[in-house]
């Protein structure tokens, strides 16, 4: 991955709607060359997709929480059952398999505290394998996920 690839990734993370012509101009390339570079990054799986970043409050999701989960068993079948169950819950924004005290951390959204209670007590607790759930309310968001810092990537050779 060279400097131009890094510039492409940075620009697309900042603005996924940037045009190919703008990207090409920023990197002193022909639009056809830029299109090929972006296509190659997509084929390699570096760019996994494109999405709009929504304001949760603007769409009626007033509550965010982190739900920490401990499983009752750690064999592959119960783990698969749990993970498949989590994938089917639309309020789960992210699910992370962890080391340490908890097995999973879920980032969830809800309309209000009643919705969160229903989500945790009935939907998440009923997923097979979940033994203990601990919920932490998000009071404020200090830094949102808007992509990976290019400076954290390994340097090019």
TIMI-908683 format. One record per atom (N, C-alpha, C): residue number from 0; residue in one letter; x, y, z. Coordinates in nm, 2 decimals, m for minus. Example, Ala and Ser with C-alpha at 12.3 -4.5 7.8 and 13.67 -1.06 7.14 Angstrom:
// residues 2
SITE   i aa     px     py     pz
SITE   0  a   1.32  m0.57   0.78
SITE   0  a   1.23  m0.45   0.78
SITE   0  a   1.32  m0.33   0.78
SITE   1  s   1.28  m0.22   0.71
SITE   1  s   1.37  m0.11   0.71
SITE   1  s   1.29   0.00   0.79
***
This chain:
// residues 157
SITE   i aa     px     py     pz
SITE   0  x   0.09  m0.12   0.00
SITE   0  x   0.00   0.00   0.00
SITE   0  x   0.09   0.12   0.00
SITE   1  x   0.08   0.20  m0.10
SITE   1  x   0.16   0.32  m0.12
SITE   1  x   0.09   0.45  m0.07
SITE   2  x   0.16   0.56  m0.08
SITE   2  x   0.11   0.69  m0.03
SITE   2  x  m0.03   0.72  m0.10
SITE   3  x  m0.04   0.70  m0.22
SITE   3  x  m0.17   0.73  m0.29
SITE   3  x  m0.28   0.64  m0.24
SITE   4  x  m0.26   0.51  m0.21
SITE   4  x  m0.36   0.43  m0.15
SITE   4  x  m0.40   0.48  m0.02
SITE   5  x  m0.30   0.53   0.06
SITE   5  x  m0.33   0.59   0.19
SITE   5  x  m0.42   0.71   0.18
SITE   6  x  m0.38   0.80   0.08
SITE   6  x  m0.46   0.92   0.05
SITE   6  x  m0.60   0.88   0.02
SITE   7  x  m0.62   0.78  m0.07
SITE   7  x  m0.75   0.74  m0.11
SITE   7  x  m0.83   0.69   0.01
SITE   8  x  m0.77   0.61   0.10
SITE   8  x  m0.84   0.56   0.22
SITE   8  x  m0.88   0.68   0.31
SITE   9  x  m0.79   0.77   0.33
SITE   9  x  m0.82   0.88   0.42
SITE   9  x  m0.93   0.96   0.36
SITE  10  x  m0.93   0.99   0.24
SITE  10  x  m1.03   1.08   0.17
SITE  10  x  m1.17   1.01   0.18
SITE  11  x  m1.17   0.88   0.15
SITE  11  x  m1.30   0.81   0.15
SITE  11  x  m1.36   0.79   0.29
SITE  12  x  m1.27   0.78   0.39
SITE  12  x  m1.32   0.78   0.53
SITE  12  x  m1.38   0.91   0.57
SITE  13  x  m1.32   1.02   0.52
SITE  13  x  m1.37   1.15   0.56
SITE  13  x  m1.50   1.18   0.48
SITE  14  x  m1.50   1.14   0.36
SITE  14  x  m1.62   1.17   0.28
SITE  14  x  m1.64   1.06   0.17
SITE  15  x  m1.73   0.96   0.21
SITE  15  x  m1.75   0.85   0.12
SITE  15  x  m1.82   0.89  m0.01
SITE  16  x  m1.87   1.01  m0.02
SITE  16  x  m1.94   1.06  m0.14
SITE  16  x  m1.85   1.13  m0.23
SITE  17  x  m1.72   1.14  m0.20
SITE  17  x  m1.62   1.21  m0.29
SITE  17  x  m1.62   1.15  m0.42
SITE  18  x  m1.62   1.23  m0.53
SITE  18  x  m1.62   1.17  m0.66
SITE  18  x  m1.48   1.12  m0.70
SITE  19  x  m1.49   1.03  m0.80
SITE  19  x  m1.36   0.97  m0.85
SITE  19  x  m1.28   1.09  m0.91
SITE  20  x  m1.34   1.18  m0.98
SITE  20  x  m1.27   1.29  m1.04
SITE  20  x  m1.20   1.37  m0.93
SITE  21  x  m1.27   1.40  m0.82
SITE  21  x  m1.20   1.48  m0.71
SITE  21  x  m1.09   1.40  m0.65
SITE  22  x  m1.10   1.27  m0.63
SITE  22  x  m1.00   1.18  m0.58
SITE  22  x  m0.88   1.19  m0.67
SITE  23  x  m0.90   1.17  m0.80
SITE  23  x  m0.80   1.18  m0.90
SITE  23  x  m0.72   1.31  m0.90
SITE  24  x  m0.80   1.42  m0.89
SITE  24  x  m0.74   1.55  m0.89
SITE  24  x  m0.65   1.57  m0.76
SITE  25  x  m0.70   1.52  m0.65
SITE  25  x  m0.62   1.54  m0.52
SITE  25  x  m0.49   1.46  m0.53
SITE  26  x  m0.48   1.36  m0.61
SITE  26  x  m0.36   1.27  m0.61
SITE  26  x  m0.29   1.28  m0.75
SITE  27  x  m0.32   1.38  m0.83
SITE  27  x  m0.25   1.40  m0.96
SITE  27  x  m0.25   1.28  m1.05
SITE  28  x  m0.37   1.21  m1.05
SITE  28  x  m0.38   1.10  m1.14
SITE  28  x  m0.50   1.12  m1.24
SITE  29  x  m0.50   1.04  m1.34
SITE  29  x  m0.61   1.04  m1.43
SITE  29  x  m0.73   0.97  m1.37
SITE  30  x  m0.85   1.01  m1.39
SITE  30  x  m0.97   0.95  m1.33
SITE  30  x  m0.97   0.79  m1.36
SITE  31  x  m0.93   0.75  m1.47
SITE  31  x  m0.93   0.61  m1.50
SITE  31  x  m0.83   0.53  m1.41
SITE  32  x  m0.72   0.59  m1.38
SITE  32  x  m0.62   0.53  m1.29
SITE  32  x  m0.67   0.53  m1.15
SITE  33  x  m0.74   0.63  m1.11
SITE  33  x  m0.80   0.64  m0.98
SITE  33  x  m0.90   0.53  m0.96
SITE  34  x  m0.99   0.52  m1.06
SITE  34  x  m1.10   0.42  m1.06
SITE  34  x  m1.04   0.28  m1.04
SITE  35  x  m0.93   0.25  m1.11
SITE  35  x  m0.86   0.12  m1.10
SITE  35  x  m0.80   0.10  m0.96
SITE  36  x  m0.74   0.21  m0.90
SITE  36  x  m0.69   0.19  m0.77
SITE  36  x  m0.80   0.17  m0.66
SITE  37  x  m0.91   0.24  m0.67
SITE  37  x  m1.02   0.22  m0.58
SITE  37  x  m1.07   0.08  m0.60
SITE  38  x  m1.09   0.03  m0.72
SITE  38  x  m1.14  m0.10  m0.75
SITE  38  x  m1.05  m0.21  m0.69
SITE  39  x  m0.92  m0.19  m0.70
SITE  39  x  m0.82  m0.28  m0.64
SITE  39  x  m0.83  m0.28  m0.49
SITE  40  x  m0.84  m0.17  m0.43
SITE  40  x  m0.86  m0.17  m0.28
SITE  40  x  m0.99  m0.24  m0.24
SITE  41  x  m1.09  m0.23  m0.32
SITE  41  x  m1.22  m0.30  m0.29
SITE  41  x  m1.20  m0.45  m0.30
SITE  42  x  m1.13  m0.49  m0.41
SITE  42  x  m1.11  m0.63  m0.44
SITE  42  x  m1.02  m0.70  m0.33
SITE  43  x  m0.92  m0.62  m0.28
SITE  43  x  m0.83  m0.67  m0.18
SITE  43  x  m0.90  m0.68  m0.04
SITE  44  x  m1.02  m0.62  m0.03
SITE  44  x  m1.09  m0.62   0.09
SITE  44  x  m1.05  m0.51   0.19
SITE  45  x  m0.96  m0.42   0.14
SITE  45  x  m0.92  m0.30   0.22
SITE  45  x  m1.04  m0.21   0.24
SITE  46  x  m1.12  m0.18   0.14
SITE  46  x  m1.24  m0.11   0.14
SITE  46  x  m1.35  m0.21   0.14
SITE  47  x  m1.42  m0.23   0.25
SITE  47  x  m1.53  m0.33   0.27
SITE  47  x  m1.66  m0.28   0.22
SITE  48  x  m1.68  m0.15   0.21
SITE  48  x  m1.81  m0.10   0.17
SITE  48  x  m1.83   0.05   0.20
SITE  49  x  m1.94   0.10   0.18
SITE  49  x  m1.97   0.24   0.20
SITE  49  x  m2.10   0.25   0.27
SITE  50  x  m2.11   0.35   0.36
SITE  50  x  m2.24   0.37   0.44
SITE  50  x  m2.26   0.51   0.48
SITE  51  x  m2.38   0.55   0.51
SITE  51  x  m2.41   0.68   0.56
SITE  51  x  m2.40   0.67   0.72
SITE  52  x  m2.35   0.78   0.78
SITE  52  x  m2.33   0.79   0.92
SITE  52  x  m2.45   0.87   0.97
SITE  53  x  m2.54   0.80   1.05
SITE  53  x  m2.66   0.86   1.10
SITE  53  x  m2.65   0.92   1.24
SITE  54  x  m2.73   1.02   1.27
SITE  54  x  m2.74   1.07   1.41
SITE  54  x  m2.85   0.99   1.47
SITE  55  x  m2.81   0.91   1.58
SITE  55  x  m2.91   0.83   1.64
SITE  55  x  m3.03   0.90   1.69
SITE  56  x  m3.01   1.02   1.75
SITE  56  x  m3.12   1.10   1.81
SITE  56  x  m3.21   1.15   1.70
SITE  57  x  m3.16   1.18   1.58
SITE  57  x  m3.24   1.23   1.47
SITE  57  x  m3.34   1.12   1.42
SITE  58  x  m3.30   0.99   1.45
SITE  58  x  m3.39   0.89   1.40
SITE  58  x  m3.46   0.82   1.52
SITE  59  x  m3.47   0.89   1.63
SITE  59  x  m3.55   0.85   1.75
SITE  59  x  m3.48   0.75   1.84
SITE  60  x  m3.35   0.73   1.83
SITE  60  x  m3.28   0.64   1.92
SITE  60  x  m3.20   0.73   2.03
SITE  61  x  m3.27   0.75   2.14
SITE  61  x  m3.22   0.84   2.24
SITE  61  x  m3.12   0.77   2.34
SITE  62  x  m3.12   0.64   2.35
SITE  62  x  m3.03   0.57   2.45
SITE  62  x  m2.93   0.48   2.38
SITE  63  x  m2.81   0.49   2.42
SITE  63  x  m2.70   0.40   2.38
SITE  63  x  m2.65   0.33   2.51
SITE  64  x  m2.61   0.21   2.49
SITE  64  x  m2.55   0.14   2.61
SITE  64  x  m2.45   0.03   2.56
SITE  65  x  m2.37  m0.01   2.65
SITE  65  x  m2.27  m0.12   2.63
SITE  65  x  m2.33  m0.23   2.72
SITE  66  x  m2.35  m0.35   2.66
SITE  66  x  m2.39  m0.46   2.74
SITE  66  x  m2.28  m0.56   2.74
SITE  67  x  m2.23  m0.59   2.86
SITE  67  x  m2.12  m0.69   2.88
SITE  67  x  m2.19  m0.82   2.91
SITE  68  x  m2.14  m0.93   2.84
SITE  68  x  m2.20  m1.06   2.85
SITE  68  x  m2.10  m1.17   2.88
SITE  69  x  m2.14  m1.25   2.97
SITE  69  x  m2.06  m1.37   3.00
SITE  69  x  m2.14  m1.49   2.96
SITE  70  x  m2.07  m1.58   2.89
SITE  70  x  m2.14  m1.71   2.84
SITE  70  x  m2.14  m1.81   2.95
SITE  71  x  m2.24  m1.90   2.95
SITE  71  x  m2.24  m2.01   3.04
SITE  71  x  m2.14  m2.13   3.00
SITE  72  x  m2.12  m2.14   2.87
SITE  72  x  m2.03  m2.25   2.82
SITE  72  x  m1.94  m2.19   2.71
SITE  73  x  m1.83  m2.25   2.69
SITE  73  x  m1.73  m2.20   2.60
SITE  73  x  m1.69  m2.30   2.49
SITE  74  x  m1.79  m2.38   2.45
SITE  74  x  m1.77  m2.47   2.34
SITE  74  x  m1.82  m2.40   2.21
SITE  75  x  m1.78  m2.46   2.10
SITE  75  x  m1.81  m2.39   1.97
SITE  75  x  m1.96  m2.38   1.94
SITE  76  x  m2.03  m2.48   1.97
SITE  76  x  m2.18  m2.48   1.94
SITE  76  x  m2.25  m2.37   2.01
SITE  77  x  m2.23  m2.36   2.15
SITE  77  x  m2.30  m2.25   2.22
SITE  77  x  m2.25  m2.11   2.17
SITE  78  x  m2.12  m2.10   2.14
SITE  78  x  m2.07  m1.97   2.10
SITE  78  x  m2.14  m1.94   1.96
SITE  79  x  m2.15  m2.03   1.87
SITE  79  x  m2.21  m2.01   1.74
SITE  79  x  m2.36  m1.97   1.76
SITE  80  x  m2.43  m2.04   1.85
SITE  80  x  m2.57  m2.00   1.88
SITE  80  x  m2.58  m1.86   1.93
SITE  81  x  m2.50  m1.82   2.02
SITE  81  x  m2.50  m1.69   2.08
SITE  81  x  m2.47  m1.59   1.97
SITE  82  x  m2.36  m1.61   1.90
SITE  82  x  m2.32  m1.51   1.79
SITE  82  x  m2.43  m1.49   1.69
SITE  83  x  m2.49  m1.60   1.64
SITE  83  x  m2.60  m1.59   1.54
SITE  83  x  m2.72  m1.52   1.60
SITE  84  x  m2.75  m1.54   1.73
SITE  84  x  m2.86  m1.47   1.79
SITE  84  x  m2.83  m1.32   1.80
SITE  85  x  m2.71  m1.28   1.83
SITE  85  x  m2.68  m1.14   1.84
SITE  85  x  m2.69  m1.07   1.70
SITE  86  x  m2.65  m1.15   1.60
SITE  86  x  m2.66  m1.09   1.46
SITE  86  x  m2.80  m1.06   1.42
SITE  87  x  m2.90  m1.13   1.48
SITE  87  x  m3.04  m1.11   1.44
SITE  87  x  m3.11  m0.99   1.52
SITE  88  x  m3.04  m0.93   1.61
SITE  88  x  m3.10  m0.82   1.69
SITE  88  x  m3.06  m0.68   1.63
SITE  89  x  m3.16  m0.61   1.56
SITE  89  x  m3.12  m0.49   1.49
SITE  89  x  m3.07  m0.38   1.58
SITE  90  x  m3.10  m0.38   1.71
SITE  90  x  m3.05  m0.27   1.80
SITE  90  x  m2.91  m0.29   1.84
SITE  91  x  m2.85  m0.40   1.80
SITE  91  x  m2.70  m0.42   1.83
SITE  91  x  m2.62  m0.36   1.72
SITE  92  x  m2.55  m0.25   1.75
SITE  92  x  m2.46  m0.18   1.65
SITE  92  x  m2.33  m0.25   1.63
SITE  93  x  m2.28  m0.31   1.74
SITE  93  x  m2.15  m0.38   1.73
SITE  93  x  m2.14  m0.48   1.83
SITE  94  x  m2.07  m0.59   1.80
SITE  94  x  m2.05  m0.70   1.90
SITE  94  x  m1.91  m0.74   1.89
SITE  95  x  m1.84  m0.74   2.01
SITE  95  x  m1.70  m0.77   2.02
SITE  95  x  m1.67  m0.88   2.11
SITE  96  x  m1.60  m0.98   2.06
SITE  96  x  m1.56  m1.10   2.14
SITE  96  x  m1.43  m1.06   2.22
SITE  97  x  m1.43  m1.07   2.35
SITE  97  x  m1.32  m1.02   2.43
SITE  97  x  m1.24  m1.12   2.50
SITE  98  x  m1.13  m1.08   2.56
SITE  98  x  m1.06  m1.16   2.66
SITE  98  x  m1.09  m1.09   2.79
SITE  99  x  m1.07  m1.16   2.90
SITE  99  x  m1.08  m1.10   3.03
SITE  99  x  m1.21  m1.14   3.10
SITE 100  x  m1.26  m1.05   3.18
SITE 100  x  m1.38  m1.08   3.27
SITE 100  x  m1.50  m1.11   3.19
SITE 101  x  m1.53  m1.04   3.08
SITE 101  x  m1.65  m1.07   3.00
SITE 101  x  m1.61  m1.14   2.87
SITE 102  x  m1.71  m1.20   2.81
SITE 102  x  m1.68  m1.27   2.69
SITE 102  x  m1.72  m1.18   2.57
SITE 103  x  m1.82  m1.10   2.58
SITE 103  x  m1.86  m1.02   2.47
SITE 103  x  m1.90  m0.88   2.52
SITE 104  x  m1.89  m0.78   2.43
SITE 104  x  m1.94  m0.64   2.46
SITE 104  x  m2.02  m0.60   2.34
SITE 105  x  m2.15  m0.57   2.37
SITE 105  x  m2.24  m0.52   2.27
SITE 105  x  m2.26  m0.37   2.28
SITE 106  x  m2.26  m0.30   2.17
SITE 106  x  m2.30  m0.16   2.17
SITE 106  x  m2.44  m0.16   2.11
SITE 107  x  m2.54  m0.12   2.19
SITE 107  x  m2.68  m0.12   2.16
SITE 107  x  m2.74   0.02   2.16
SITE 108  x  m2.85   0.03   2.08
SITE 108  x  m2.93   0.16   2.08
SITE 108  x  m3.07   0.12   2.11
SITE 109  x  m3.14   0.22   2.17
SITE 109  x  m3.28   0.20   2.20
SITE 109  x  m3.35   0.34   2.20
SITE 110  x  m3.48   0.33   2.18
SITE 110  x  m3.56   0.45   2.17
SITE 110  x  m3.57   0.53   2.31
SITE 111  x  m3.58   0.45   2.41
SITE 111  x  m3.59   0.51   2.55
SITE 111  x  m3.55   0.40   2.65
SITE 112  x  m3.56   0.43   2.78
SITE 112  x  m3.52   0.34   2.88
SITE 112  x  m3.61   0.21   2.88
SITE 113  x  m3.73   0.23   2.86
SITE 113  x  m3.82   0.11   2.85
SITE 113  x  m3.78   0.01   2.74
SITE 114  x  m3.75   0.07   2.63
SITE 114  x  m3.71  m0.01   2.51
SITE 114  x  m3.58  m0.08   2.55
SITE 115  x  m3.49  m0.01   2.61
SITE 115  x  m3.36  m0.07   2.65
SITE 115  x  m3.38  m0.19   2.75
SITE 116  x  m3.47  m0.17   2.85
SITE 116  x  m3.51  m0.27   2.94
SITE 116  x  m3.56  m0.40   2.87
SITE 117  x  m3.65  m0.38   2.78
SITE 117  x  m3.71  m0.49   2.70
SITE 117  x  m3.60  m0.56   2.62
SITE 118  x  m3.51  m0.48   2.56
SITE 118  x  m3.41  m0.54   2.48
SITE 118  x  m3.31  m0.62   2.57
SITE 119  x  m3.27  m0.57   2.68
SITE 119  x  m3.18  m0.65   2.76
SITE 119  x  m3.24  m0.77   2.83
SITE 120  x  m3.36  m0.74   2.90
SITE 120  x  m3.42  m0.85   2.98
SITE 120  x  m3.48  m0.96   2.89
SITE 121  x  m3.53  m0.92   2.78
SITE 121  x  m3.61  m1.03   2.70
SITE 121  x  m3.54  m1.07   2.58
SITE 122  x  m3.48  m0.98   2.50
SITE 122  x  m3.42  m1.02   2.37
SITE 122  x  m3.28  m1.07   2.39
SITE 123  x  m3.20  m1.00   2.46
SITE 123  x  m3.06  m1.04   2.47
SITE 123  x  m3.04  m1.15   2.57
SITE 124  x  m3.11  m1.14   2.69
SITE 124  x  m3.10  m1.25   2.79
SITE 124  x  m3.16  m1.38   2.74
SITE 125  x  m3.24  m1.38   2.64
SITE 125  x  m3.30  m1.51   2.59
SITE 125  x  m3.22  m1.57   2.48
SITE 126  x  m3.11  m1.51   2.44
SITE 126  x  m3.02  m1.57   2.34
SITE 126  x  m2.95  m1.68   2.41
SITE 127  x  m2.95  m1.80   2.35
SITE 127  x  m2.88  m1.92   2.40
SITE 127  x  m2.74  m1.89   2.44
SITE 128  x  m2.70  m1.93   2.56
SITE 128  x  m2.56  m1.93   2.60
SITE 128  x  m2.53  m1.81   2.69
SITE 129  x  m2.61  m1.70   2.69
SITE 129  x  m2.59  m1.59   2.77
SITE 129  x  m2.62  m1.62   2.92
SITE 130  x  m2.52  m1.61   3.00
SITE 130  x  m2.54  m1.64   3.15
SITE 130  x  m2.56  m1.51   3.23
SITE 131  x  m2.47  m1.41   3.21
SITE 131  x  m2.47  m1.29   3.29
SITE 131  x  m2.46  m1.17   3.19
SITE 132  x  m2.55  m1.07   3.21
SITE 132  x  m2.55  m0.95   3.14
SITE 132  x  m2.53  m0.83   3.23
SITE 133  x  m2.45  m0.74   3.20
SITE 133  x  m2.43  m0.62   3.28
SITE 133  x  m2.44  m0.50   3.18
SITE 134  x  m2.52  m0.40   3.21
SITE 134  x  m2.55  m0.29   3.11
SITE 134  x  m2.49  m0.16   3.17
SITE 135  x  m2.42  m0.09   3.08
SITE 135  x  m2.37   0.04   3.11
SITE 135  x  m2.43   0.14   3.02
SITE 136  x  m2.49   0.24   3.07
SITE 136  x  m2.55   0.35   2.98
SITE 136  x  m2.44   0.44   2.93
SITE 137  x  m2.45   0.48   2.81
SITE 137  x  m2.36   0.58   2.75
SITE 137  x  m2.41   0.72   2.79
SITE 138  x  m2.33   0.80   2.86
SITE 138  x  m2.37   0.93   2.90
SITE 138  x  m2.34   1.03   2.79
SITE 139  x  m2.23   1.02   2.72
SITE 139  x  m2.20   1.11   2.61
SITE 139  x  m2.10   1.04   2.52
SITE 140  x  m2.09   1.09   2.40
SITE 140  x  m1.99   1.03   2.31
SITE 140  x  m1.88   1.13   2.29
SITE 141  x  m1.76   1.09   2.32
SITE 141  x  m1.65   1.18   2.32
SITE 141  x  m1.58   1.18   2.18
SITE 142  x  m1.57   1.06   2.12
SITE 142  x  m1.51   1.04   1.99
SITE 142  x  m1.59   0.92   1.92
SITE 143  x  m1.64   0.95   1.81
SITE 143  x  m1.71   0.85   1.73
SITE 143  x  m1.62   0.78   1.63
SITE 144  x  m1.66   0.66   1.59
SITE 144  x  m1.58   0.58   1.49
SITE 144  x  m1.61   0.64   1.35
SITE 145  x  m1.50   0.70   1.30
SITE 145  x  m1.51   0.75   1.16
SITE 145  x  m1.39   0.69   1.08
SITE 146  x  m1.36   0.57   1.11
SITE 146  x  m1.25   0.50   1.03
SITE 146  x  m1.13   0.49   1.11
SITE 147  x  m1.03   0.43   1.04
SITE 147  x  m0.90   0.40   1.10
SITE 147  x  m0.80   0.52   1.07
SITE 148  x  m0.72   0.55   1.17
SITE 148  x  m0.62   0.66   1.15
SITE 148  x  m0.51   0.60   1.06
SITE 149  x  m0.49   0.67   0.95
SITE 149  x  m0.39   0.62   0.85
SITE 149  x  m0.25   0.62   0.92
SITE 150  x  m0.23   0.71   1.02
SITE 150  x  m0.10   0.71   1.08
SITE 150  x  m0.08   0.58   1.17
SITE 151  x  m0.18   0.51   1.20
SITE 151  x  m0.17   0.39   1.28
SITE 151  x  m0.13   0.26   1.19
SITE 152  x  m0.14   0.28   1.06
SITE 152  x  m0.11   0.17   0.97
SITE 152  x   0.04   0.15   0.96
SITE 153  x   0.08   0.02   0.94
SITE 153  x   0.23   0.00   0.92
SITE 153  x   0.28   0.08   0.80
SITE 154  x   0.40   0.13   0.82
SITE 154  x   0.46   0.21   0.71
SITE 154  x   0.49   0.13   0.59
SITE 155  x   0.48   0.19   0.47
SITE 155  x   0.51   0.12   0.35
SITE 155  x   0.65   0.09   0.34
SITE 156  x   0.68  m0.02   0.26
SITE 156  x   0.82  m0.06   0.25
SITE 156  x   0.90   0.02   0.15
***
